[in-house]
Amino acid sequence: MPISIIPIARRGVALGILRIAGALVLAPVSLLAQDPAVSTPLAASRPGAVLLGDLYAQVQRVNPRVTAARALAQAALARVPGATRPPDPQVQFGLMNYTLPTLAPMPTLGMRQLQVMQMLPLGGKLTLAGQVAGAQAAAAGERAQEVTWELRGDIAMSFYDLYATDRRLDVMRGTVRLLQDIEKTAASMYRVGGGRQADVLRAQVEIARMVEDTVRMQAMRETMVARLNALLDRPADVPIGAAALPQFPDSIPQRAWLDSIARGNRPMIRAGLEGVRAAEAAEKLARKEIWPDLQVGAQYAQRGGDMGGTERMGSLMVGASIPIFARDRQYRMREETQAMTQMAQADVAMMRADTRGKLGEAYANLSRARNLAQLYRSTVLPQAEATVASAFAAYRVGSVDFMTLLDDQMTVNKYRQELSALDAEQGKAWADLEMLTSRVLIDSNKNSAATRGDK
């Protein structure tokens, strides 16, 4: 029985083709395992994966903006009791009718005096001043809450950017390994005359381009890590693990419900309403400024008597301020506070309009990203993977060239990267809705790997 002997070079080419074939067959399966639509995300399987809920907790503890906002709210609250108290009394001590330069009391006329004066605002001015200070303190507290939600949004934006970058890096690195195997086999085939030099050059160009993209993407990841560390008040080079995608709700709340929640629950709007309340109280207070402020006082004096004893005297005083410049002062204060009230009301209207607009934008982004992600999982990716399988079958019988097969596989990889970007856009949209409504809408401590399936 004749025995056919395969040359060593051609045997290596044959083995290389088998490796490529196996890689191309398994590439859709292995890369598909990275897809959160059908299995555990790589971010969740890596040690040290970062949960968004952990970052939320850290930023509230360590970020200086939160500390500063809370301190400002405490300072405003500390001013409230003092606003309801009258001015401090004035105490005066004097020496009257003393000779110079000896400072000896003149006979009969020389005396020592002690005087106490207290100003008493009338017309409920202190009560109104307390209302102004209380509303301003409440507004400062609401602004501190708004800072907390804004920082949550900043953390979420950087977190989801990091997630999308990690997933793109995973696909890129897997593609580089696949291209390197293809390039080696194509070079072996070319050396023995079984392949084309164009295939080798194309594979080398694709490897160089993919390596360049990987290096660029890794630099972008370092930038995102530095941004997250800045929000956490840490050195920029502190390493951060892979971002684990949270589990998103199965359905989106109704737009009208979100609008109603944002209108009454967003701290920035509540702070604006407190600002209106403070401005209205200040306007009432300005109308009371035309009332005179009452001043009462008592005076005690003593001097030496003619018979060697001490004569003691007392006096009571009552006075009042006279608003002789009311046209230029008190009436102008009324105009000022009226304008401030109008400004505060306009600010609230602007905040509500801005919130409605941003909420509508976030809602549209969420719906778009969610629908596109479902389309990719149910239609685009399966069809692209079926195209790769069909191209491989055709390649084996020689009806499709090698580069067509490679282009089909690169298209699948591009779709996987786009799907990761859509998942990140969904997360960003949910974070925007949470910031605008000041309500937790997703469980940021629950990883999507536990329950997420093909949707």
C-alpha positions as CSV (number, residue, x, y, z in Angstrom):
1,M,0.0,0.0,0.0
2,P,1.6,3.3,-1.0
3,I,2.3,5.8,1.7
4,S,2.1,9.5,0.9
5,I,4.7,11.7,2.5
6,I,3.7,15.3,3.2
7,P,6.7,17.7,3.1
8,I,7.6,19.2,6.5
9,A,6.9,22.8,5.3
10,R,3.5,21.8,3.8
11,R,2.7,19.9,6.9
12,G,3.3,23.0,9.0
13,V,1.0,25.0,6.6
14,A,-1.7,22.4,7.0
15,L,-1.5,22.5,10.7
16,G,-1.6,26.3,10.6
17,I,-4.7,26.2,8.4
18,L,-6.3,23.9,10.9
19,R,-5.4,26.3,13.7
20,I,-6.9,29.2,11.8
21,A,-10.0,27.2,11.0
22,G,-10.4,26.3,14.6
23,A,-9.8,29.9,15.7
24,L,-12.3,31.2,13.2
25,V,-14.9,28.7,14.2
26,L,-14.3,29.2,17.9
27,A,-13.9,33.0,17.7
28,P,-17.6,33.7,17.5
29,V,-18.2,31.4,20.4
30,S,-15.3,32.6,22.6
31,L,-16.0,36.3,21.9
32,L,-19.7,35.7,22.3
33,A,-18.9,34.5,25.8
34,Q,-17.8,38.1,26.4
35,D,-21.2,39.4,25.5
36,P,-23.4,40.1,28.6
37,A,-26.4,39.1,26.7
38,V,-25.6,35.4,27.1
39,S,-23.2,35.0,29.9
40,T,-21.2,36.5,32.7
41,P,-19.4,39.7,31.7
42,L,-15.6,39.6,31.9
43,A,-15.7,42.5,34.3
44,A,-17.7,40.4,36.8
45,S,-15.4,37.4,36.5
46,R,-12.2,39.3,37.1
47,P,-10.8,39.7,40.6
48,G,-11.2,43.1,42.0
49,A,-14.2,44.1,39.9
50,V,-15.6,47.5,40.9
51,L,-19.3,48.0,41.7
52,L,-20.9,51.3,41.0
53,G,-22.6,51.2,44.5
54,D,-19.2,51.1,46.1
55,L,-18.1,54.2,44.2
56,Y,-21.2,56.0,45.2
57,A,-20.6,55.3,48.9
58,Q,-16.9,56.3,48.7
59,V,-17.6,59.6,46.9
60,Q,-20.0,60.7,49.6
61,R,-17.5,60.0,52.3
62,V,-14.3,61.6,50.8
63,N,-15.2,64.1,48.1
64,P,-14.3,67.6,49.2
65,R,-17.3,69.1,47.3
66,V,-19.6,67.2,49.5
67,T,-17.8,68.2,52.7
68,A,-17.8,71.9,51.6
69,A,-21.5,71.9,50.7
70,R,-22.4,70.3,54.0
71,A,-20.3,72.7,55.9
72,L,-21.9,75.6,54.1
73,A,-25.3,74.3,55.0
74,Q,-24.3,74.0,58.7
75,A,-23.0,77.6,58.6
76,A,-26.3,78.9,57.2
77,L,-28.2,76.9,59.9
78,A,-26.1,78.4,62.6
79,R,-27.1,81.9,61.6
80,V,-30.8,81.3,62.1
81,P,-31.0,81.8,66.0
82,G,-29.0,85.0,65.9
83,A,-31.3,86.5,63.2
84,T,-34.3,86.4,65.7
85,R,-32.5,88.2,68.4
86,P,-32.3,92.0,68.8
87,P,-28.9,93.8,68.6
88,D,-26.6,93.5,71.6
89,P,-27.1,96.1,74.3
90,Q,-24.6,98.9,74.6
91,V,-22.9,99.6,78.0
92,Q,-21.1,102.9,78.6
93,F,-19.0,104.0,81.5
94,G,-18.0,107.7,81.8
95,L,-16.4,110.2,84.1
96,M,-18.1,113.6,83.9
97,N,-16.8,117.0,85.1
98,Y,-13.2,115.9,86.1
99,T,-10.4,118.4,86.2
100,L,-7.4,118.3,83.9
101,P,-4.7,117.2,84.1
102,T,-5.2,115.7,87.5
103,L,-8.5,113.9,86.6
104,A,-9.9,114.8,90.0
105,P,-13.7,115.2,90.3
106,M,-14.9,118.8,90.5
107,P,-16.6,119.6,93.7
108,T,-20.3,119.0,93.5
109,L,-20.2,118.5,89.7
110,G,-17.9,115.6,89.2
111,M,-19.6,112.3,88.9
112,R,-19.3,108.7,87.5
113,Q,-21.9,107.4,85.1
114,L,-23.0,103.9,83.9
115,Q,-25.4,103.8,81.0
116,V,-27.1,100.8,79.3
117,M,-28.9,101.1,75.9
118,Q,-31.0,98.6,74.0
119,M,-32.5,98.9,70.5
120,L,-35.8,97.0,70.0
121,P,-37.0,96.5,66.4
122,L,-40.8,96.9,66.1
123,G,-43.4,95.6,63.7
124,G,-42.3,91.9,63.7
125,K,-39.0,92.6,62.1
126,L,-37.2,89.9,64.1
127,T,-39.7,87.3,63.2
128,L,-39.4,88.1,59.5
129,A,-35.6,88.1,59.7
130,G,-35.7,84.7,61.3
131,Q,-37.9,83.5,58.4
132,V,-35.4,84.8,55.9
133,A,-32.5,83.1,57.6
134,G,-34.4,79.9,58.0
135,A,-35.4,79.7,54.4
136,Q,-31.8,80.5,53.3
137,A,-30.5,77.7,55.6
138,A,-33.0,75.3,54.1
139,A,-31.9,76.3,50.6
140,A,-28.3,75.7,51.5
141,G,-29.2,72.2,52.8
142,E,-31.0,71.4,49.6
143,R,-28.0,72.6,47.5
144,A,-25.8,70.3,49.5
145,Q,-28.1,67.4,48.5
146,E,-27.9,68.5,44.9
147,V,-24.1,68.4,45.1
148,T,-24.4,64.8,46.3
149,W,-26.6,63.8,43.3
150,E,-24.4,65.7,40.9
151,L,-21.3,63.8,42.1
152,R,-23.2,60.5,41.8
153,G,-23.8,61.4,38.2
154,D,-20.1,62.3,37.6
155,I,-19.0,59.0,39.1
156,A,-21.5,57.1,36.9
157,M,-20.4,58.8,33.7
158,S,-16.8,57.9,34.3
159,F,-17.7,54.4,35.5
160,Y,-19.7,53.5,32.4
161,D,-16.9,55.0,30.2
162,L,-14.5,52.7,32.0
163,Y,-16.9,49.7,31.4
164,A,-17.2,50.3,27.7
165,T,-13.4,50.8,27.4
166,D,-12.7,47.5,29.2
167,R,-15.0,45.6,27.0
168,R,-13.5,47.1,23.8
169,L,-10.0,46.3,25.1
170,D,-11.2,42.7,25.7
171,V,-12.4,42.4,22.1
172,M,-9.3,44.1,20.7
173,R,-6.9,41.9,22.5
174,G,-8.7,38.8,21.4
175,T,-8.7,40.0,17.8
176,V,-5.0,40.8,18.0
177,R,-4.2,37.2,19.1
178,L,-6.4,35.8,16.3
179,L,-4.7,38.1,13.6
180,Q,-1.3,37.0,14.8
181,D,-2.2,33.4,14.3
182,I,-3.6,34.2,10.9
183,E,-0.5,36.2,9.9
184,K,1.9,33.3,10.9
185,T,-0.1,30.8,8.9
186,A,-0.5,33.1,5.9
187,A,3.3,33.7,5.9
188,S,4.0,29.9,6.0
189,M,1.6,29.3,3.1
190,Y,3.3,32.1,1.1
191,R,6.8,30.6,1.7
192,V,5.7,27.3,0.2
193,G,3.8,28.9,-2.6
194,G,0.3,28.1,-1.3
195,G,-0.7,31.6,-0.4
196,R,-0.5,35.2,-1.5
197,Q,1.8,37.9,-0.3
198,A,-1.2,40.3,-0.2
199,D,-2.8,38.1,2.5
200,V,0.4,38.3,4.6
201,L,0.7,42.1,4.2
202,R,-3.0,42.6,4.9
203,A,-2.8,40.6,8.1
204,Q,0.3,42.5,9.2
205,V,-1.4,45.9,8.5
206,E,-4.5,44.7,10.5
207,I,-2.3,43.7,13.4
208,A,-0.5,47.0,13.5
209,R,-3.8,48.9,13.3
210,M,-5.4,46.8,16.0
211,V,-2.3,47.2,18.3
212,E,-2.4,50.9,17.7
213,D,-6.0,51.1,18.7
214,T,-5.3,49.0,21.7
215,V,-2.6,51.3,22.9
216,R,-4.8,54.3,22.3
217,M,-7.7,52.7,24.2
218,Q,-5.4,51.7,27.1
219,A,-4.3,55.4,27.4
220,M,-8.0,56.4,27.4
221,R,-8.6,53.9,30.2
222,E,-5.8,55.5,32.3
223,T,-7.5,58.9,31.7
224,M,-10.8,57.5,33.0
225,V,-9.1,56.0,36.0
226,A,-7.5,59.3,36.8
227,R,-10.9,61.0,36.5
228,L,-12.4,58.5,38.9
229,N,-9.6,58.9,41.4
230,A,-10.0,62.7,41.3
231,L,-13.6,62.3,42.2
232,L,-12.6,60.0,45.0
233,D,-9.9,62.4,46.2
234,R,-7.1,59.9,45.5
235,P,-3.8,60.0,43.6
236,A,-4.3,59.7,39.9
237,D,-2.3,56.4,39.5
238,V,-4.3,54.4,42.1
239,P,-5.4,51.3,40.1
240,I,-9.1,50.6,39.6
241,G,-10.4,47.1,38.6
242,A,-12.7,46.4,35.8
243,A,-16.2,48.0,36.0
244,A,-19.0,45.5,36.7
245,L,-22.2,46.5,34.8
246,P,-25.1,46.9,37.2
247,Q,-28.4,45.2,36.6
248,F,-30.8,47.5,34.8
249,P,-34.6,47.4,35.4
250,D,-36.7,45.3,33.0
251,S,-38.9,48.3,32.2
252,I,-38.6,52.1,32.0
253,P,-40.9,54.2,34.3
254,Q,-43.5,56.3,32.6
255,R,-42.3,59.7,31.5
256,A,-45.1,61.6,33.3
257,W,-44.3,59.9,36.6
258,L,-40.6,60.9,36.2
259,D,-41.6,64.5,35.5
260,S,-43.8,64.7,38.6
261,I,-41.0,63.2,40.8
262,A,-38.4,65.6,39.4
263,R,-40.7,68.6,39.8
264,G,-41.2,68.0,43.6
265,N,-38.2,65.9,44.6
266,R,-35.1,67.5,42.9
267,P,-33.1,69.3,45.6
268,M,-32.1,72.1,43.2
269,I,-35.8,72.9,42.6
270,R,-36.6,72.7,46.3
271,A,-33.7,75.0,47.0
272,G,-35.1,77.5,44.5
273,L,-38.5,77.3,46.3
274,E,-36.8,78.0,49.6
275,G,-35.1,81.0,47.9
276,V,-38.5,82.3,46.8
277,R,-39.7,81.9,50.4
278,A,-36.7,83.8,51.7
279,A,-37.2,86.6,49.1
280,E,-40.9,87.0,50.0
281,A,-40.0,87.2,53.7
282,A,-37.3,89.8,52.9
283,E,-39.8,91.8,50.9
284,K,-42.2,91.9,53.9
285,L,-39.3,92.8,56.1
286,A,-38.3,95.7,53.7
287,R,-41.9,97.1,54.1
288,K,-41.4,97.1,57.8
289,E,-38.2,99.1,57.7
290,I,-40.2,102.3,57.5
291,W,-41.2,101.6,61.2
292,P,-38.9,103.3,63.7
293,D,-36.7,101.2,65.8
294,L,-37.3,101.8,69.5
295,Q,-34.3,102.5,71.8
296,V,-34.6,102.3,75.6
297,G,-31.9,103.0,78.1
298,A,-31.1,103.4,81.8
299,Q,-28.4,105.6,83.4
300,Y,-26.9,105.5,86.9
301,A,-24.6,108.2,88.2
302,Q,-23.0,109.0,91.6
303,R,-21.0,111.9,93.0
304,G,-19.6,113.2,96.2
305,G,-22.1,115.1,98.4
306,D,-21.6,118.4,100.1
307,M,-21.7,116.7,103.5
308,G,-19.1,114.1,102.5
309,G,-21.6,111.4,101.6
310,T,-22.4,110.0,98.1
311,E,-25.2,111.2,96.0
312,R,-26.8,108.6,93.6
313,M,-28.9,109.5,90.6
314,G,-30.8,107.5,87.9
315,S,-32.3,108.3,84.5
316,L,-34.5,106.5,82.0
317,M,-34.3,107.2,78.3
318,V,-36.6,106.3,75.3
319,G,-35.8,107.1,71.7
320,A,-36.5,106.0,68.2
321,S,-34.9,106.2,64.8
322,I,-36.5,108.6,62.3
323,P,-36.5,107.5,58.6
324,I,-35.9,110.9,57.2
325,F,-34.2,109.3,54.1
326,A,-37.0,106.9,53.5
327,R,-37.3,107.9,49.8
328,D,-33.7,106.9,49.1
329,R,-33.3,104.0,51.6
330,Q,-36.4,102.2,52.8
331,Y,-38.4,102.7,49.6
332,R,-35.5,101.6,47.5
333,M,-35.2,98.5,49.8
334,R,-38.7,97.6,48.8
335,E,-37.9,97.9,45.1
336,E,-34.8,95.8,45.6
337,T,-36.6,93.0,47.4
338,Q,-39.4,93.0,44.9
339,A,-36.9,92.5,42.1
340,M,-35.1,89.7,44.1
341,T,-38.5,87.9,44.5
342,Q,-39.1,88.1,40.8
343,M,-35.7,86.8,40.1
344,A,-36.1,83.9,42.6
345,Q,-39.4,83.0,41.0
346,A,-37.9,83.1,37.5
347,D,-35.0,80.9,38.7
348,V,-37.5,78.3,39.8
349,A,-39.3,78.4,36.5
350,M,-35.9,78.1,34.7
351,M,-34.9,75.1,36.9
352,R,-38.1,73.3,36.2
353,A,-37.9,73.9,32.5
354,D,-34.2,72.8,32.4
355,T,-35.1,69.7,34.4
356,R,-37.9,68.8,32.0
357,G,-35.7,69.3,29.0
358,K,-32.8,67.2,30.5
359,L,-35.2,64.5,31.7
360,G,-36.7,64.3,28.2
361,E,-33.3,64.0,26.7
362,A,-32.2,61.3,29.1
363,Y,-35.4,59.4,28.6
364,A,-35.0,59.5,24.8
365,N,-31.3,58.3,25.1
366,L,-32.4,55.5,27.4
367,S,-35.1,54.3,25.1
368,R,-32.8,54.5,22.1
369,A,-29.9,52.7,23.7
370,R,-32.2,50.0,25.2
371,N,-34.0,49.3,21.9
372,L,-30.8,49.2,19.9
373,A,-29.1,46.9,22.4
374,Q,-32.1,44.5,22.2
375,L,-31.9,44.7,18.4
376,Y,-28.2,43.9,18.4
377,R,-28.7,41.0,20.8
378,S,-31.7,39.5,18.9
379,T,-30.9,40.3,15.3
380,V,-27.6,42.1,14.3
381,L,-25.1,39.9,16.2
382,P,-26.7,36.6,15.5
383,Q,-26.9,37.4,11.8
384,A,-23.3,38.7,11.7
385,E,-22.1,35.5,13.5
386,A,-24.1,33.4,11.0
387,T,-22.4,35.3,8.2
388,V,-19.0,34.3,9.7
389,A,-20.0,30.7,9.9
390,S,-21.3,30.7,6.3
391,A,-18.1,32.4,5.1
392,F,-16.0,29.9,6.8
393,A,-17.9,27.0,5.2
394,A,-17.4,28.7,1.8
395,Y,-13.8,29.3,2.5
396,R,-13.2,25.6,3.1
397,V,-14.4,24.8,-0.4
398,G,-12.6,27.8,-2.0
399,S,-15.6,29.8,-3.0
400,V,-14.7,32.7,-0.6
401,D,-11.3,34.3,-0.3
402,F,-9.5,34.6,3.0
403,M,-9.9,38.3,3.4
404,T,-13.6,38.2,3.0
405,L,-13.7,35.8,6.0
406,L,-11.5,38.1,8.0
407,D,-13.6,41.2,7.2
408,D,-16.7,39.3,8.3
409,Q,-15.1,38.4,11.6
410,M,-13.9,42.0,12.2
411,T,-17.5,43.2,11.6
412,V,-18.7,40.9,14.4
413,N,-16.1,42.3,16.7
414,K,-17.2,45.9,15.8
415,Y,-20.8,45.0,16.6
416,R,-19.7,43.6,20.0
417,Q,-17.9,46.9,20.8
418,E,-21.0,48.9,19.8
419,L,-23.2,46.7,22.0
420,S,-20.9,47.5,25.0
421,A,-21.2,51.2,24.1
422,L,-25.0,50.9,24.1
423,D,-24.9,49.2,27.5
424,A,-22.8,52.1,28.8
425,E,-25.2,54.7,27.3
426,Q,-28.1,52.9,29.1
427,G,-26.2,53.3,32.3
428,K,-25.5,56.9,31.7
429,A,-29.1,57.6,30.9
430,W,-30.3,55.9,34.1
431,A,-27.7,57.9,36.1
432,D,-29.1,61.1,34.5
433,L,-32.6,60.2,35.4
434,E,-31.5,59.4,39.0
435,M,-29.8,62.8,39.3
436,L,-32.8,64.7,37.9
437,T,-35.4,62.9,40.0
438,S,-33.1,62.5,43.1
439,R,-34.4,58.9,43.4
440,V,-32.5,55.6,43.1
441,L,-33.9,53.8,40.0
442,I,-31.4,50.9,39.7
443,D,-29.7,48.7,42.1
444,S,-26.0,49.8,41.8
445,N,-24.8,47.1,44.2
446,K,-26.3,44.2,42.2
447,N,-24.2,42.9,39.3
448,S,-26.0,42.1,36.1
449,A,-24.2,38.8,35.8
450,A,-26.6,37.2,38.4
451,T,-29.8,37.6,36.5
452,R,-29.1,39.1,33.1
453,G,-30.0,36.9,30.2
454,D,-30.5,37.3,26.5
455,K,-33.0,40.0,26.0
